[in-house]
C-alpha cells in the first residue's frame, strides 16, 4: 500500500508507477466526488427519493473501495 505523500513525491520525481497510481486515484475520486456533490444538491432541494438513491450508491462505492480490497487479500 502506497501512502499519499509517497505517491505525490514519486509523481513529482516522474516515477512512472507513481504517476499511474496517482492517475488511478484521480479516476476513482472523480465519481465519488460527484456523488457527494449530488448528495448535497439533493439535500438542498429536499428530494428525498434521490437522497436515498445517492446514499445507496455512496454506500456501494465505500464498500467497493474500502471493504472489498481488505477481503480479497
C-alpha positions in Angstrom: 0.0 0.0 0.0 1.3 3.4 -1.0 0.6 6.4 1.1 -0.5 9.8 -0.4 2.8 11.6 0.5 4.8 8.9 -1.1 2.6 8.9 -4.2 2.8 12.6 -4.7 6.6 12.6 -4.1 7.0 9.8 -6.6 4.9 11.6 -9.2 7.0 14.8 -8.7 10.1 12.7 -9.3 8.4 11.4 -12.5 8.4 7.8 -11.2 6.2 6.0 -13.8 4.4 3.7 -11.4 3.5 6.5 -9.0 2.2 8.6 -11.9 0.0 5.7 -13.0 -1.2 5.1 -9.4 -2.0 8.9 -9.0 -4.0 8.8 -12.2 -6.0 5.8 -10.9 -6.7 7.6 -7.6 -7.9 10.6 -9.6 -10.1 8.4 -11.8 -11.6 6.7 -8.7 -12.0 10.0 -6.8 -13.9 11.8 -9.6 -17.2 9.8 -9.4 -17.0 9.7 -5.6 -16.8 13.5 -5.5 -19.7 13.7 -8.0 -21.8 11.5 -5.7 -21.0 13.7 -2.7 -21.8 16.8 -4.7 -25.1 15.4 -5.9 -26.0 14.3 -2.3 -25.6 17.9 -1.1 -27.6 19.2 -4.0 -30.4 16.7 -3.3 -30.4 17.6 0.3 -30.7 21.3 -0.6 -33.6 20.5 -3.0 -35.2 18.2 -0.3 -35.6 15.5 -2.9 -35.8 12.5 -0.5 -36.0 9.8 -3.2 -32.8 10.9 -4.8 -31.2 11.4 -1.4 -31.9 7.7 -0.6 -30.7 6.5 -4.0 -27.5 8.6 -3.7 -26.9 7.2 -0.2 -27.2 3.7 -1.5 -24.7 4.5 -4.3 -22.3 6.1 -1.8 -22.6 3.0 0.4 -21.8 0.7 -2.5 -18.8 2.9 -3.5 -17.5 2.9 0.0 -17.8 -0.9 0.3 -16.1 -1.4 -3.0 -13.2 1.0 -2.2 -12.6 0.3 1.4 -14.0 -3.1 2.4 -13.6 -5.4 -0.6 -9.8 -4.9 -1.0 -9.2 -6.0 2.5 -11.4 -9.1 1.9 -9.5 -10.0 -1.2 -6.1 -10.2 0.5 
